[in-house]
Amino acid sequence: MKKAILLLTAFVLTACSANKYSLTENTVPDTYLPDYVAGLVKEGKITDQPLIVIDELHILYDGNQKATLTLREDDVYSIESIEKDNAKAIEDYGEKAKGGVVLITTKEGKKLAEKPASEQKILFLEGKKKLSTKEVHAINPNDIETLTVIKSREDVRKYTKKAYDGVVIIKMKEGKKIR
């Protein structure tokens, strides 16, 4: 159970990027990603609605998001694409991959992915209550309603002044408590 929670935590921190790459208002749009997508569309490799995967965070892209998807070129470690209607991509990512897939690994995501899970400092909260490792390991995964993962340093600082690699906020299902 401990290993499962630790692996889940490492995966979740790698998979979610705490709004750093989410769709938000951006006063000065960075056109790196929209330009990259437009180039692939022009080449006929993907449609204008590909699946964008940033550090395992899946975003179904459409042209309306050009000014709101904040990802700067200097944040990118690697970027590659899988062509539209690729059977393996559809098997791996589902029907939303039919339009093609753009796979992006950020520099921050690569660093965290390479760090052993046992070395990652993660703050676990239930609401505003800090959870001990023992409490986290006692949680029945079926009793969890949502997990919110926060990993950008700026956002982590909203929860703690200590040096953590991420914060996981656990919301239990109604009537369920941490043992």
C-alpha positions in Angstrom: 0.0 0.0 0.0 2.9 2.4 0.9 4.5 1.8 -2.5 1.2 2.3 -4.3 0.7 5.6 -2.6 4.3 6.7 -3.3 4.0 5.7 -6.9 0.6 7.3 -7.3 2.1 10.5 -5.7 5.1 10.5 -8.1 2.8 9.9 -11.1 0.3 12.6 -10.1 3.0 15.2 -9.5 4.5 14.4 -12.9 1.2 14.3 -14.5 -0.2 17.5 -13.3 1.5 20.8 -13.6 -0.5 23.0 -11.2 -1.9 25.5 -13.6 1.5 26.4 -15.0 0.5 25.1 -18.4 -3.3 25.4 -18.0 -5.6 27.5 -19.9 -5.6 31.0 -18.4 -5.8 34.6 -19.4 -2.4 35.7 -20.6 -1.8 39.4 -21.2 1.2 38.8 -23.5 0.5 35.7 -25.5 3.5 33.4 -26.3 2.9 32.0 -29.7 5.5 29.1 -29.5 2.9 26.3 -29.1 0.2 27.7 -31.4 2.9 28.3 -34.1 4.2 24.8 -33.6 0.7 23.3 -33.9 -0.1 25.5 -36.9 3.1 24.2 -38.7 2.1 20.6 -38.1 -1.5 21.3 -39.3 0.0 23.0 -42.5 2.1 19.9 -43.1 -1.0 17.7 -42.8 0.4 15.8 -39.9 -2.3 16.7 -37.4 -5.7 18.3 -37.4 -6.4 21.7 -35.9 -7.7 19.9 -32.8 -4.8 17.7 -31.6 -4.4 16.3 -28.1 -1.6 18.3 -26.4 0.2 16.3 -23.7 2.4 18.5 -21.4 4.2 16.4 -18.7 1.3 13.9 -19.0 -1.3 16.6 -18.6 -3.8 16.1 -21.4 -5.4 19.2 -23.1 -7.7 18.9 -26.1 -6.5 21.9 -28.2 -8.6 24.1 -30.4 -7.8 27.3 -32.2 -9.6 29.4 -29.6 -6.8 28.6 -27.1 -4.0 30.3 -29.0 -3.7 33.2 -26.7 -4.4 31.3 -23.5 -2.2 28.3 -23.4 0.9 29.6 -21.7 4.0 27.6 -22.6 7.2 29.4 -23.5 9.8 27.8 -25.7 12.5 28.1 -23.1 10.3 26.0 -20.7 10.4 23.1 -23.2 12.9 20.2 -22.9 11.5 18.2 -25.8 8.6 18.3 -28.2 7.4 15.7 -30.7 4.2 14.8 -32.5 2.3 11.7 -33.4 0.4 12.0 -36.7 -3.4 12.0 -36.9 -5.3 8.7 -37.0 -2.3 6.8 -35.5 -3.7 3.5 -34.2 -1.2 3.2 -31.3 -1.8 6.8 -30.2 -5.6 6.2 -30.2 -5.0 3.0 -28.2 -2.8 4.9 -25.7 -4.7 8.2 -25.4 -8.2 7.3 -26.6 -10.4 8.9 -29.3 -9.2 12.4 -28.5 -5.9 11.4 -30.1 -7.5 11.0 -33.6 -6.5 14.5 -34.5 -2.9 13.8 -33.7 -0.9 14.2 -30.5 1.7 16.8 -29.5 3.9 15.4 -26.7 5.8 18.0 -24.6 8.2 17.4 -21.8 9.1 20.6 -19.9 12.4 21.1 -18.2 10.7 21.2 -14.8 8.8 18.0 -15.6 11.9 16.2 -16.7 13.8 17.2 -13.5 10.9 16.0 -11.3 10.5 12.8 -13.3 14.2 11.9 -12.9 14.1 12.5 -9.1 13.4 9.3 -7.2 10.0 9.3 -5.5 11.6 8.6 -2.2 13.5 11.9 -2.5 10.6 14.1 -3.4 9.3 16.3 -0.6 5.6 16.4 -0.9 3.2 18.1 1.4 -0.1 16.3 1.8 -3.2 18.2 3.0 -6.8 17.3 3.7 -8.3 20.7 3.4 -5.9 22.8 5.4 -4.8 20.0 7.7 -1.3 18.7 7.1 -1.3 14.9 6.9 1.5 12.6 8.2 3.0 9.9 6.1 1.1 7.4 8.3 -2.2 9.1 7.7 -1.6 9.2 3.9 -0.8 5.5 3.9 -3.9 4.7 5.8 -6.2 6.3 3.2 -8.4 3.9 1.3 -8.1 5.0 -2.3 -11.8 4.3 -2.8 -12.6 7.0 -0.2 -10.9 9.8 -2.2 -13.2 12.1 -4.1 -10.5 14.3 -5.6 -6.7 14.8 -5.6 -5.4 18.2 -6.5 -1.7 18.3 -7.3 0.3 21.5 -7.1 3.8 21.5 -8.3 4.9 24.9 -9.5 7.1 26.5 -6.8 5.0 29.7 -6.9 1.8 27.8 -6.2 3.5 25.6 -3.6 4.5 28.7 -1.7 0.8 29.6 -1.2 0.5 26.5 1.1 3.9 26.5 2.8 7.1 28.4 3.2 9.1 25.2 3.5 11.0 23.7 0.5 8.5 21.2 -0.9 8.5 19.7 -4.5 4.7 19.7 -4.5 1.5 19.7 -2.6 -1.3 17.1 -2.8 -4.6 18.2 -1.5 -6.9 15.3 -0.8 -10.7 15.7 -0.7 -12.4 12.7 0.9 -15.8 11.5 -0.3 -18.7 12.7 1.9 -18.9 10.7 5.1 -15.4 9.3 4.6 -12.6 10.1 7.0 -8.9 9.4 7.1 -8.3 6.6 9.6 
